[in-house]
Amino acid sequence: MEPVDEMRSWLELGPLDSERLKELVPVVEPHVGPIIDRFYASILRHPGSNTVLTGPEQVERLKRTLRQWLREVFEGPHDLAYVERRRTIGRRHVQVGLPDRYMFLAMHQILHDLTVVVRAEMEAPERHLDSLCRVLMFDLALMTGTYVQQREVLQLDTLQALLVKHLRLSVFLVDNDGFVRAATDASLRMAGLTDPRGQSWRAVLPKGLLEAGHLEAEVHRARTRRRAINLPRVDVDDPDGTMRSYRVHLVPLDHTLASLLVQIEDLTDAVDLESRLRSSEALAQLGSLSAAVSHELRNPLAGISGALQVISRSMKDGDPHRNILQKVDAEVKRLNALVSDLLAFARPGTARLGNVDLRQLASETMELVATDHPAVAWELEGDGRATADPDLVRQILHNLLRNAVDAAGSEGRVRIEVDDGRLRVGDSGTGVPEAQRTRVFEPFVTTKTRGTGLGLAISRRNAEAMHGSLKLVEDSPLCGACFELAVPPGLT
């Protein structure tokens, strides 16, 4: 049952009431003017009226409105148009700031004055007064119900406006034609405009951000696929020569006024802080150490390894010393790998970004690692593309897959999940111990007995070189450890 029908049923308001009210028109008409005058005289005696009434001219206008309202009460028709006019009165009272108590007090006074008139003019007024009371309560319910709803909307709008005003993110709401319909205050500063509404979203965003983030293509893809797209980091060269970094989130919307939300977060300060931390004394010392290790150890280690191989080949088959020399050679190779990891961490390479097929890279790397581990159950699911350096993605995947095999065991399971701009590698091992979960990406931290502790640190450095991220996630598909590589999505 509709709310209006429910109110009519509750009050037992029907056509007979409308007929009785029409019969009252000649009875009350001579008294309407004095009733209205007494009504506003009473209002003006209360201090609270000063917040709403601004002067005699407004009072005269309101008197005319009240007269029209009373005429409709008695003459009807009490149809849907009548209902909507009463609701409009409730909304108008919210707009002018009239406290809701005044509607109850006013209705009481009107009903009282009309009752006095009807009882004085009619011999048997009870049925007519009953109909009058029903219609006035119907009016009051319509006006106060709409008043409460409108006030809640206004309060919520005010709260949302306060939130938007102080939100530091730049957020634009864009319609189907590509024009900005609403924006946060931070968006105004980014756009350099007093009001970006009505402007094309392409015109209000920094040109460098549009180009570096391939935003036109990303917006098209988000709208076409009806799926949110996140660009974790987009680096932009400002005209003044400085570098700024942004995170961009594109969310398709299903709204009559907006079809897309563009959220932009300025990461420049965070990136600068991270850069300063990376340039701390510890890393500077590591760089110096790496250079010394490269000069002092790499060439001698290569010479030792070559000499061991020559000596080993000169020995007869079955010589008991051959096995010892092979073990020594293995340790030399391990030390050489440590030197290589040190150099890779201290001197990260430059990413060469391009549009790559993540599933193809995952398949190739998985096949390479699987060759040495044929008993492991390998799984590859999903598809996607990314804007990334294929060599760095392979290096990261190779390290993650080797770690996954070590954790899962020779007959465990390793799974790769692929999506646009995203790769997940999970294993069926025991997972990362709770005490080390926050430190797995720190240099020289490892859960292996013979690991260097630099593999994940290097992998994260490579991910960041591609404006992406590498993190340990909680929801592992195989109940072991699960690492996620996120890079900017590619074009399809």
Helices and strands as residue ranges (DSSP letters): H 3-11, H 15-23, H 25-28, G 29-31, H 32-44, G 47-51, H 56-75, H 80-96, H 101-121, H 126-166, E 170-174, E 180-183, H 185-191, H 201-204, H 207-212, H 215-225, E 229-237, E 243-252, E 260-266, H 268-278, H 281-293, I 294-298, H 299-314, H 320-346, E 354-357, H 358-370, E 377-382, E 385-388, H 390-408, E 413-419, E 422-427, G 434-436, H 455-465, E 469-472, E 482-486
